[in-house]
Structure formats: structure tokens, C-alpha cells
Amino acid sequence: MGIFSKKSAPVIGLDISSSAAKLLELSRSGDRYRIESYAVEPLPANSVVEKNITDVELVGDAVRRAVKRASVKSRNAAVAVAGSAVITKVITMPASLSDEEMASQIELEADQYIPYSLEEVNLDFEVMGPSENDPDRVDVMLAASRSENVDVRIAAAELGGLTAKIVDVEAFALENAFGLIAQDMPGGGVGQTIALVDIGATMTTLSVLHDLKIIYAREQVFGGKQLTEEIQRRYGLSFEEAGMAKRQGGLPDNYSPEVLEPFKESMAQQVNRALQFFYSSSQYGSVDQIVLAGGCASIEGVDEVIAAKTGVPVIVANPFANMALSSDVRPQVLSNDAPSLMIACGLAMRSLY
């Protein structure tokens, strides 16, 4: 099972985050994508901890519920492993080698690049193009992840009734989906340095893109779970009730000023801090735009708070802005879920371009 498996029949994007199993099925006609179906199914607390699946049965059950709710046509899926679980390296190889020859050569030399024995890892590669310094060689992206990270995702998909045909890397899936957002930016995003900040339930990931390619990535532990826990503590609710109230409303009047506003400030501080780390290690200068993704991006007004704190314009990610929708998809619900579906979207695009 490769990390860059070859394209085949359409696949469903299945993103297993810390808080939900997210499923998305796309089709494509000419240059236009269409959303056929999607579902976001909450996961039981602690079944995924910081992107590691700790209870594959519970996750598989959630995937099965999502599959049923979305009534997807395909049973083939693309899943992704977290960037922190993947080693990627660009190496150069002779351009004259066939794919098979390259695979054998890489296996022979892999121990130079990967600190695990080959029995423990899933390894794949993709030819990126001619090497800048030598026209007779090509740059090859090598990606490796420990087999347990890959196997547990494949198992969760299978328990949910899906076959994992593609195993990707979350960062590459984000890059794919980001290409859709960049279409509406000046110059299609080319020549710009853009910070894609994904604030999920427990993790915040900053990916900085220049010319639509990720040049920097960093994860920190912070997310919407902190808001859920504060609601739980303040109003005496269970974790599930607090999560529901957070999404659907109905909390006392003091919720917004005393709980939500301070959380928005914390989000802005986290984003600002992540950007400072990038600035201190980069030669690209300042960021031109922040694109906010992940479940927390749907909090009303948080884009303005982050823009004020960082001094950088902020937009909320919506990879579906130019897509057609099937009659089963409710536009209002989709626009709320869109920022948290970036990885699922990038995965669902894998077999369509």
C-alpha cells in the first residue's frame, strides 16, 4: 500500500481526525468538481489522541455510520497519515531508470534515508521532475511511515465497510485542496506566501505555502477541545453535551463574553505564536494571507480577531466555493463544515485529476 498510489476509479476521501470521521465523495466533469455526498460523524472521546487511533473498533463504527449517512456510491477510500508520522525526503536518481528499476534501487538504499528497518515501514516514492543541477537526473520524493500508522487507518476504513486504495499524507492532501482556494486569489496564489492554519479539536497545524507548495509545517497542541472542556466545566455538562451545545447553541447569555471571546483570543495568540516561529526560521519574509481551516475556523468572527492580532488578512477556507452540489447536500450545513473538510477534500480529489 503506497503513500502515492496510482490513480484509478474514484475514491472517497476519509479523514480521521481527533474528533470526527469525515467522509467526502466528489465527481468531476471537465474542470468542475461536484460534491456527491459527505458526512461528518463525531468520534467518542479519546478514540483518537493527537492523530493516533487508539481504539480502532470505535473509529470503525463511526466510519460505518458516516458511510450509511452519506449513502456513498463507491466503497474505495483514500486515507491519510499525519505529517508527524511520516518521513519525507527528496533524493535524486538517474532519469533513465524505469519505475521498477527505481523501486529496486530505492529499496537497496532506503536504510540511508530512513531510521527504521524496512520491515517496519511502508515506503513509496513519486518522481517530481528533472533535477535542477543535473538534467540527467530526476528529483524523487521519498515518503515512509511506520507500518502500524498505516495499518490502523486501513483497518478502521475496512471496519467501516470501505477499502483503503490510497494512503496519502495529510500535508499533501491539504496542498491539493488548497489549490482550489488559490484559484480565487490574485494571480492564483503564485508568488505569494500563504499560511494555512488548521485548528482542529486537539492540534493546530501551520502549513506555509509559497507558489502553492508547502515550505514549512509545524504542529502544536491546541484546539477546540479546550473550548468544549471549558463549556463542560462552566455549565456542568457532559463532554458530549458540551460539544453539542458548542455546535448548536442554547448556552446562557454569559457564554459569548466570558467563554467564547477569551477562546477566540487564545486562538489568535496561538496563530500569532506559530507565525513567529516561521518568521524566525524563514527567508521568505512575512505572510501575505492567512487561510483558516479546521473545525474552529467556523467560529463566527474568529477571522477578524486573528487578523487584528497578526496584522495579516484572514479568510476562512472553503474548498467547495466553485463546486456543484448534488441535491442531497445542504448548502448551509456544508458552508459550516467546509473549513474542517480540507483534508477529506484533498483525498477525494486524488483519483480525479
Phi, psi and chi 1 to 4 in degrees:
 res  aa     phi    psi   chi1   chi2   chi3   chi4
   1 MET       -  110.9  173.4   59.5   57.1      -
   2 GLY   -87.2  163.5      -      -      -      -
   3 ILE   -81.5  -30.5  -65.2 -153.6      -      -
   4 PHE  -115.0   66.9  -54.4  101.7      -      -
   5 SER   -68.3  151.9  -50.0      -      -      -
   6 LYS   -69.0  151.5  -58.5  -68.1  175.2  -89.2
   7 LYS   -72.6  148.8   72.5  174.9 -176.8  178.9
   8 SER  -147.6 -138.0   53.0      -      -      -
   9 ALA   -63.5  159.7      -      -      -      -
  10 PRO   -54.2  142.8  -24.5   31.9      -      -
  11 VAL  -120.9  154.6  -68.5      -      -      -
  12 ILE   -87.9  135.7  -66.4  161.7      -      -
  13 GLY   -79.7  123.1      -      -      -      -
  14 LEU  -121.0  109.3  170.5   59.9      -      -
  15 ASP  -107.4  118.2  172.3   24.3      -      -
  16 ILE  -102.7  103.7  -63.0  164.7      -      -
  17 SER   -99.3 -171.3   72.9      -      -      -
  18 SER   -72.4  -19.9  -60.9      -      -      -
  19 SER  -118.9  -16.3   61.3      -      -      -
  20 ALA  -156.4  154.9      -      -      -      -
  21 ALA   -97.9  122.4      -      -      -      -
  22 LYS  -117.5  129.3  -56.6  164.5 -159.8  175.1
  23 LEU  -124.0  134.2 -154.2   67.7      -      -
  24 LEU  -143.9  131.7  176.7   71.5      -      -
  25 GLU  -118.8  122.3 -174.4  171.4   29.1      -
  26 LEU  -113.5  155.4  -63.1  177.7      -      -
  27 SER  -128.7  171.0   61.0      -      -      -
  28 ARG  -140.7  136.1 -175.4  171.9 -177.3  174.0
  29 SER  -131.4  113.1  166.9      -      -      -
  30 GLY    61.4 -124.9      -      -      -      -
  31 ASP   -93.0   -1.0  -76.5  -14.1      -      -
  32 ARG  -107.3  130.7 -165.7  143.0 -168.1 -120.4
  33 TYR   -88.3  156.9  -70.5  100.4      -      -
  34 ARG  -136.1  135.4  171.2 -179.5  145.0  112.0
  35 ILE   -83.8  115.8  -58.6  174.6      -      -
  36 GLU   -82.4  -44.1  -64.9  -61.5  -25.9      -
  37 SER  -166.2  159.7   59.0      -      -      -
  38 TYR  -159.1  161.2   87.5   98.1      -      -
  39 ALA  -152.6  145.5      -      -      -      -
  40 VAL  -121.5  114.5  177.5      -      -      -
  41 GLU  -114.0  115.8 -170.8   62.1   40.5      -
  42 PRO   -59.3  145.8  -17.9   28.0      -      -
  43 LEU   -99.4  147.0  -72.2  169.9      -      -
  44 PRO   -59.3  147.5  -19.5   30.2      -      -
  45 ALA   -52.6  137.1      -      -      -      -
  46 ASN    66.0   14.7  -57.9  -39.7      -      -
  47 SER   -79.3  -22.6   49.6      -      -      -
  48 VAL  -130.2  124.7  176.5      -      -      -
  49 VAL  -119.1  116.9  176.6      -      -      -
  50 GLU    46.2   50.6  -71.2  175.4   20.2      -
  51 LYS    74.1    3.9  -57.7 -158.8  174.0  170.2
  52 ASN  -103.0  127.1  -64.5  -47.7      -      -
  53 ILE   -74.2  119.9  -65.1  176.5      -      -
  54 THR  -104.5  -18.2   49.6      -      -      -
  55 ASP  -136.5   93.4 -169.8  -35.1      -      -
  56 VAL   -67.3  -31.0   73.5      -      -      -
  57 GLU   -64.7  -47.7  -58.6  -76.2  -26.6      -
  58 LEU   -62.9  -41.0  -73.7  176.4      -      -
  59 VAL   -65.9  -42.5  173.8      -      -      -
  60 GLY   -59.5  -39.7      -      -      -      -
  61 ASP   -61.6  -43.0  -73.5  -14.7      -      -
  62 ALA   -65.3  -39.7      -      -      -      -
  63 VAL   -61.8  -42.9  172.9      -      -      -
  64 ARG   -61.5  -42.3 -171.0 -179.2  -54.8  111.5
  65 ARG   -63.8  -40.1  -72.0 -165.8  -61.8  -84.3
  66 ALA   -64.7  -41.8      -      -      -      -
  67 VAL   -60.9  -42.2  165.2      -      -      -
  68 LYS   -67.9  -43.6 -170.3  174.7  173.6 -163.5
  69 ARG   -67.5  -36.9 -154.9  144.2   58.9   84.8
  70 ALA   -83.5  -11.0      -      -      -      -
  71 SER    35.5   62.4   36.5      -      -      -
  72 VAL   -72.4  151.2  -69.7      -      -      -
  73 LYS   -83.4  -42.7  -61.7 -179.8 -171.1   72.9
  74 SER   -85.8  156.2  172.6      -      -      -
  75 ARG  -115.7    6.3  -77.1  -72.4 -175.3  -94.7
  76 ASN   -95.3  136.7  -65.3  -30.2      -      -
  77 ALA  -128.4  156.5      -      -      -      -
  78 ALA  -112.9  130.0      -      -      -      -
  79 VAL  -119.9  168.3  -63.7      -      -      -
  80 ALA  -136.5  146.7      -      -      -      -
  81 VAL  -100.1  151.9  -73.7      -      -      -
  82 ALA   -67.6  149.1      -      -      -      -
  83 GLY   -56.2  -34.8      -      -      -      -
  84 SER   -68.6  -15.7   50.5      -      -      -
  85 ALA   -98.4    6.2      -      -      -      -
  86 VAL  -124.7  138.9 -179.8      -      -      -
  87 ILE  -104.5  124.9  -64.3  165.2      -      -
  88 THR  -119.9  145.8   54.3      -      -      -
  89 LYS  -150.7  138.5 -161.4  165.5 -179.2   63.1
  90 VAL   -98.1  123.9  176.8      -      -      -
  91 ILE  -121.9  165.1   59.7  174.1      -      -
  92 THR  -111.8  143.9   69.5      -      -      -
  93 MET  -134.2  158.1  -54.6  -76.2  -74.7      -
  94 PRO   -60.9  134.2  -21.1   31.0      -      -
  95 ALA   -67.1  -19.7      -      -      -      -
  96 SER   -77.7  -10.8   55.5      -      -      -
  97 LEU   -74.0  142.8  -64.3 -179.2      -      -
  98 SER   -77.3  169.1   69.5      -      -      -
  99 ASP   -57.5  -42.1  -87.3    6.7      -      -
 100 GLU   -65.1  -43.5  -73.8   73.6   25.0      -
 101 GLU   -64.1  -39.8  -70.4  166.9  -26.2      -
 102 MET   -63.8  -42.5 -148.8  169.6  -92.5      -
 103 ALA   -60.0  -43.8      -      -      -      -
 104 SER   -64.8  -44.2  -43.4      -      -      -
 105 GLN   -61.5  -44.0 -177.1   91.6   12.1      -
 106 ILE   -64.6  -40.0  -75.6  169.4      -      -
 107 GLU   -62.4  -39.1  -87.8 -164.0   23.3      -
 108 LEU   -64.1  -37.3  -76.1  173.6      -      -
 109 GLU  -100.6   -2.2  -62.5  177.2   11.9      -
 110 ALA   -58.4  -33.8      -      -      -      -
 111 ASP   -63.9  -16.5   56.1   -5.3      -      -
 112 GLN   -70.9  -29.1  -66.1  175.9   39.5      -
 113 TYR  -103.8  -20.4  -45.7  113.4      -      -
 114 ILE  -122.5  128.4  -64.7  156.0      -      -
 115 PRO   -80.3   11.4   27.4  -30.8      -      -
 116 TYR  -117.3  162.1  -50.1  118.7      -      -
 117 SER   -75.3  151.1   80.7      -      -      -
 118 LEU   -61.8  -25.6  -83.0 -176.0      -      -
 119 GLU   -64.2  -25.7  -71.5   78.2   65.7      -
 120 GLU   -91.3   -6.5  -71.1  177.7   49.7      -
 121 VAL  -123.6  156.2  -62.5      -      -      -
 122 ASN  -100.3  129.8  -75.3   55.2      -      -
 123 LEU  -125.9  139.7 -177.6   69.5      -      -
 124 ASP  -151.0  168.6 -152.8  -11.7      -      -
 125 PHE  -147.8  158.1   67.6   91.7      -      -
 126 GLU  -141.9  132.5 -173.8  161.4  -85.4      -
 127 VAL   -75.8  125.3  176.6      -      -      -
 128 MET   -94.1  -22.9  -63.4  165.8   72.1      -
 129 GLY   140.3  179.1      -      -      -      -
 130 PRO   -58.9  144.6  -17.8   28.3      -      -
 131 SER   -75.4  139.4 -177.3      -      -      -
 132 GLU   -61.5  -38.3 -128.4  174.2   79.2      -
 133 ASN   -88.8  -15.2  -52.0  -30.1      -      -
 134 ASP  -149.5  108.8 -174.7  -15.2      -      -
 135 PRO   -64.0  -16.9   18.1  -27.1      -      -
 136 ASP   -87.0    0.0  -64.8  -26.8      -      -
 137 ARG  -124.0  158.5  -65.4  178.7   77.2   79.2
 138 VAL  -121.2  149.9  -75.4      -      -      -
 139 ASP   -82.5  133.5  -74.7  -21.6      -      -
 140 VAL  -124.9  127.1  177.0      -      -      -
 141 MET   -86.9  120.8  165.6   78.7   80.8      -
 142 LEU  -103.7  132.7 -164.9   59.9      -      -
 143 ALA  -131.4  134.7      -      -      -      -
 144 ALA  -139.2  140.9      -      -      -      -
 145 SER  -138.0  146.6 -177.5      -      -      -
 146 ARG   -60.6  138.1  -64.0 -170.0   68.4  153.8
 147 SER   -55.4  -34.1  -58.5      -      -      -
 148 GLU   -62.9  -34.4   64.5 -137.9   39.2      -
 149 ASN   -64.3  -38.2  -63.3  -39.1      -      -
 150 VAL   -76.9  -47.0  174.0      -      -      -
 151 ASP   -61.1  -37.9  -65.5  -15.0      -      -
 152 VAL   -70.0  -31.7   73.6      -      -      -
 153 ARG   -72.6  -40.4  -83.7  170.9  164.8   69.4
 154 ILE   -62.3  -42.0  -67.6  170.8      -      -
 155 ALA   -64.2  -42.5      -      -      -      -
 156 ALA   -63.9  -40.4      -      -      -      -
 157 ALA   -62.3  -44.4      -      -      -      -
 158 GLU   -66.1  -40.3  -77.2  177.6   -4.5      -
 159 LEU   -61.0  -29.6  -74.8  169.1      -      -
 160 GLY   -86.0    2.6      -      -      -      -
 161 GLY    91.2   15.5      -      -      -      -
 162 LEU  -115.9  155.8  -60.1  173.2      -      -
 163 THR  -109.5  120.1  -56.1      -      -      -
 164 ALA   -77.1  104.8      -      -      -      -
 165 LYS   -88.6  -26.5  -69.1  -75.4 -172.7 -170.3
 166 ILE  -131.7  133.0  -64.6  174.7      -      -
 167 VAL  -115.9  119.2 -178.8      -      -      -
 168 ASP  -114.2 -174.0 -153.0  -24.7      -      -
 169 VAL  -113.9  135.8 -179.6      -      -      -
 170 GLU   -52.2  -41.9  -75.8 -176.3    0.7      -
 171 ALA   -62.3  -38.3      -      -      -      -
 172 PHE   -70.8  -35.9  -60.0  158.2      -      -
 173 ALA   -64.8  -41.8      -      -      -      -
 174 LEU   -60.4  -43.4  -86.7  176.5      -      -
 175 GLU   -58.7  -44.0 -146.3  173.6   74.7      -
 176 ASN   -58.7  -50.7  -76.5  -14.2      -      -
 177 ALA   -66.5  -34.2      -      -      -      -
 178 PHE   -61.9  -32.9  176.9   76.2      -      -
 179 GLY   -55.3  -33.1      -      -      -      -
 180 LEU   -69.3  -39.6  -61.9  172.9      -      -
 181 ILE   -70.5  -37.5  -66.3  170.1      -      -
 182 ALA   -63.9  -25.3      -      -      -      -
 183 GLN   -55.2  -30.5  -70.0  169.5    4.8      -
 184 ASP   -95.0    7.0  -66.5  -27.6      -      -
 185 MET   -95.5  158.8  -68.8 -179.1  167.3      -
 186 PRO   -55.7  130.7  -19.3   27.6      -      -
 187 GLY    63.8   19.3      -      -      -      -
 188 GLY    63.9   22.0      -      -      -      -
 189 GLY    84.2   -4.8      -      -      -      -
 190 VAL   -73.1  139.2  174.2      -      -      -
 191 GLY    81.3    0.7      -      -      -      -
 192 GLN  -107.8  153.1  -62.6 -153.3  -47.6      -
 193 THR  -108.6  116.0  -55.4      -      -      -
 194 ILE  -123.1  132.2  -66.1  155.6      -      -
 195 ALA   -97.0  118.0      -      -      -      -
 196 LEU   -99.7  112.9  177.6   60.2      -      -
 197 VAL  -110.0  115.4 -174.6      -      -      -
 198 ASP  -105.5  109.6 -173.1  -50.3      -      -
 199 ILE  -107.1  102.6  -53.7  177.7      -      -
 200 GLY   -95.2 -150.9      -      -      -      -
 201 ALA   -74.5  -42.1      -      -      -      -
 202 THR  -126.9  -16.0   59.4      -      -      -
 203 MET  -125.3  143.2  -60.3  -68.5  -79.6      -
 204 THR  -113.3  125.2  -66.6      -      -      -
 205 THR  -116.0  123.7  -52.5      -      -      -
 206 LEU  -100.6  121.7  165.9   66.4      -      -
 207 SER  -119.3  119.6  -52.3      -      -      -
 208 VAL   -99.2  128.1 -178.1      -      -      -
 209 LEU  -112.7  138.2  -62.2   98.2      -      -
 210 HIS  -126.7  130.2 -173.2   77.7      -      -
 211 ASP    52.1   40.2  -73.3  -19.4      -      -
 212 LEU    69.3    9.5  -48.5 -172.6      -      -
 213 LYS  -116.2  141.5  -68.6  -79.3  170.1 -137.1
 214 ILE   -71.4  125.3  -67.7  176.9      -      -
 215 ILE  -111.9  -10.1   53.5  165.3      -      -
 216 TYR  -159.6  138.7  174.3   90.9      -      -
 217 ALA  -144.3  142.9      -      -      -      -
 218 ARG  -152.2  137.0 -173.0  175.4 -167.8  -83.1
 219 GLU  -110.4  143.6  -72.3 -179.2  -10.8      -
 220 GLN  -139.1  152.6   55.2 -156.5   46.0      -
 221 VAL   -82.2  104.5  178.5      -      -      -
 222 PHE  -169.2  139.7  173.5   82.2      -      -
 223 GLY  -177.8 -174.3      -      -      -      -
 224 GLY   -64.6  -18.2      -      -      -      -
 225 LYS   -60.2  -32.1 -170.8  178.0  177.0 -169.2
 226 GLN   -63.4  -36.7  -85.3  145.7  -80.0      -
 227 LEU   -68.4  -43.3  177.4   57.7      -      -
 228 THR   -59.5  -44.0  -48.4      -      -      -
 229 GLU   -65.0  -35.8  -75.0  168.3   -9.9      -
 230 GLU   -68.3  -39.0 -179.6   59.5   21.3      -
 231 ILE   -63.7  -43.6  -66.2  169.6      -      -
 232 GLN   -58.4  -47.5 -174.1 -176.5   -4.2      -
 233 ARG   -69.1  -45.3 -168.7 -178.5   65.1   76.7
 234 ARG   -69.4  -37.4  173.6   86.1   57.6  129.1
 235 TYR  -112.7    9.6  -58.4  109.8      -      -
 236 GLY    63.3   39.5      -      -      -      -
 237 LEU  -104.3  162.9  -59.2  172.9      -      -
 238 SER   -75.1  165.7   72.1      -      -      -
 239 PHE   -58.7  -41.7 -172.8   77.3      -      -
 240 GLU   -65.5  -44.4  -78.5   70.5   23.8      -
 241 GLU   -63.5  -39.6  -72.7  165.9  -15.6      -
 242 ALA   -64.0  -40.7      -      -      -      -
 243 GLY   -63.2  -40.3      -      -      -      -
 244 MET   -66.3  -44.6 -162.9   69.6   83.1      -
 245 ALA   -64.7  -36.2      -      -      -      -
 246 LYS   -61.3  -41.6  179.7  171.3   82.5  169.1
 247 ARG   -80.4  -37.5  -73.6 -167.8  -65.7  -82.7
 248 GLN  -105.6   -8.7  -63.8  178.4   -6.2      -
 249 GLY    87.0 -169.3      -      -      -      -
 250 GLY    94.1   13.3      -      -      -      -
 251 LEU   -89.5  160.8  -73.9  162.1      -      -
 252 PRO   -57.4  163.5  -23.5   31.9      -      -
 253 ASP   -60.0  -27.7  -70.3  -13.4      -      -
 254 ASN   -79.1   -3.0   67.8   -6.2      -      -
 255 TYR   -59.7  -49.6  166.7   62.9      -      -
 256 SER   -63.0  -55.6 -173.8      -      -      -
 257 PRO   -68.9  -34.2   21.1  -30.2      -      -
 258 GLU   -97.3  -20.5  -68.1  179.5   23.3      -
 259 VAL  -119.5  -51.5 -179.7      -      -      -
 260 LEU   -71.4  -46.0 -173.5   58.9      -      -
 261 GLU   -61.0  -46.2  -70.5  -54.7  -37.5      -
 262 PRO   -60.2  -34.3  -23.9   31.6      -      -
 263 PHE   -67.1  -40.3  179.8   73.3      -      -
 264 LYS   -61.5  -39.8  -77.1  163.9   39.7  173.6
 265 GLU   -61.4  -42.3  -75.3  -63.5  -27.3      -
 266 SER   -61.9  -42.1  -63.0      -      -      -
 267 MET   -58.6  -45.2  -82.9  175.5   71.9      -
 268 ALA   -62.3  -40.4      -      -      -      -
 269 GLN   -63.4  -42.4  -80.8  166.6   -7.0      -
 270 GLN   -62.8  -43.1  -69.1  -72.1  -23.7      -
 271 VAL   -65.2  -43.5  173.3      -      -      -
 272 ASN   -61.6  -42.3 -160.7   37.6      -      -
 273 ARG   -63.0  -44.9 -169.8  165.4  152.0 -113.7
 274 ALA   -61.3  -40.5      -      -      -      -
 275 LEU   -65.4  -37.6  -77.4 -179.3      -      -
 276 GLN   -62.6  -38.6  -63.3  -47.3  -40.9      -
 277 PHE   -60.1  -43.0  -83.0  111.2      -      -
 278 PHE   -63.4  -48.4  165.6   67.2      -      -
 279 TYR   -59.1  -36.6  -69.0  149.4      -      -
 280 SER   -73.0  -15.6   65.7      -      -      -
 281 SER  -118.3    9.2   66.9      -      -      -
 282 SER  -123.2  152.6  155.9      -      -      -
 283 GLN  -102.3    7.7   74.0  -81.8   25.1      -
 284 TYR   -86.7   -3.5  -76.3   92.5      -      -
 285 GLY    74.2 -153.0      -      -      -      -
 286 SER   -83.7  165.2   63.6      -      -      -
 287 VAL   -86.7  138.9  162.5      -      -      -
 288 ASP   -83.5  -27.4  -60.5  -55.6      -      -
 289 GLN  -157.2  143.8  173.4   99.3   57.0      -
 290 ILE  -109.4  130.9  -67.5  171.0      -      -
 291 VAL  -111.2  122.4  177.1      -      -      -
 292 LEU   -98.9  122.0 -151.4   51.6      -      -
 293 ALA  -126.8  179.5      -      -      -      -
 294 GLY    88.9  164.4      -      -      -      -
 295 GLY   -55.6  -36.4      -      -      -      -
 296 CYS   -70.3  -17.0  -69.5      -      -      -
 297 ALA   -66.6  -19.1      -      -      -      -
 298 SER   -81.5   -4.1  -61.3      -      -      -
 299 ILE   -68.3  124.1  -63.5  172.6      -      -
 300 GLU   -60.7  131.5 -160.4  170.1  -38.3      -
 301 GLY    82.2   -3.1      -      -      -      -
 302 VAL   -69.4  -27.4   74.3      -      -      -
 303 ASP   -61.5  -38.8   46.3  -13.3      -      -
 304 GLU   -69.0  -38.9  -70.0  154.0   27.1      -
 305 VAL   -64.2  -42.2  178.2      -      -      -
 306 ILE   -69.0  -39.0  -68.9  172.5      -      -
 307 ALA   -62.2  -40.8      -      -      -      -
 308 ALA   -65.5  -39.1      -      -      -      -
 309 LYS   -73.4  -38.8 -177.2   84.5 -179.7  167.6
 310 THR   -96.6  -18.2   58.1      -      -      -
 311 GLY    71.6   20.3      -      -      -      -
 312 VAL  -122.9  137.6  179.2      -      -      -
 313 PRO   -60.6  141.1   -6.2   10.4      -      -
 314 VAL  -123.8  133.6  177.7      -      -      -
 315 ILE  -123.7  154.4   58.8  167.7      -      -
 316 VAL   -91.3  132.0  175.3      -      -      -
 317 ALA   -64.5  129.7      -      -      -      -
 318 ASN  -141.5   91.8  179.8    4.2      -      -
 319 PRO   -69.6   -8.4   24.5  -30.8      -      -
 320 PHE   -99.8    5.4  -49.6  122.6      -      -
 321 ALA   -53.2  -36.8      -      -      -      -
 322 ASN  -106.1   17.2  -60.3  -45.1      -      -
 323 MET   -96.1  151.6  -71.5 -168.6 -169.7      -
 324 ALA   -79.9  155.7      -      -      -      -
 325 LEU  -121.2  139.9  -52.2 -177.2      -      -
 326 SER   -72.3  163.3   81.8      -      -      -
 327 SER   -66.3  -17.3   54.4      -      -      -
 328 ASP   -79.0  -15.1  -58.5  -25.3      -      -
 329 VAL   -93.5  125.6  176.4      -      -      -
 330 ARG   -89.6  116.7  -55.8 -146.6  -55.8  -81.9
 331 PRO   -55.8  -40.4  -22.3   29.8      -      -
 332 GLN   -65.4  -43.6 -165.5   49.8   50.6      -
 333 VAL   -67.0  -42.0 -177.9      -      -      -
 334 LEU   -60.5  -42.7  176.1   69.5      -      -
 335 SER   -65.4  -29.8   74.7      -      -      -
 336 ASN   -72.9  -36.6 -163.4   44.7      -      -
 337 ASP   -82.6  -21.0  -73.4  -25.9      -      -
 338 ALA   -49.7  -46.7      -      -      -      -
 339 PRO   -61.4  -25.5  -18.2   27.8      -      -
 340 SER   -91.9    2.1   64.8      -      -      -
 341 LEU  -107.1   15.5  -69.6  168.0      -      -
 342 MET   -59.7  -47.0  -73.3  -76.2  -74.9      -
 343 ILE   -68.8  -43.9  -71.0  171.1      -      -
 344 ALA   -58.6  -38.3      -      -      -      -
 345 CYS   -66.7  -47.7  177.3      -      -      -
 346 GLY   -59.7  -35.3      -      -      -      -
 347 LEU   -71.3  -42.3  -69.1  171.0      -      -
 348 ALA   -66.3  -25.2      -      -      -      -
 349 MET   -75.7  -15.3  -69.8  165.4   67.3      -
 350 ARG   -53.9  -38.7  -87.9  -60.3  -58.5  -93.6
 351 SER   -96.6    5.6   58.0      -      -      -
 352 LEU  -111.6    0.8  -62.4  173.7      -      -
 353 TYR  -126.1      -   56.3   81.8      -      -
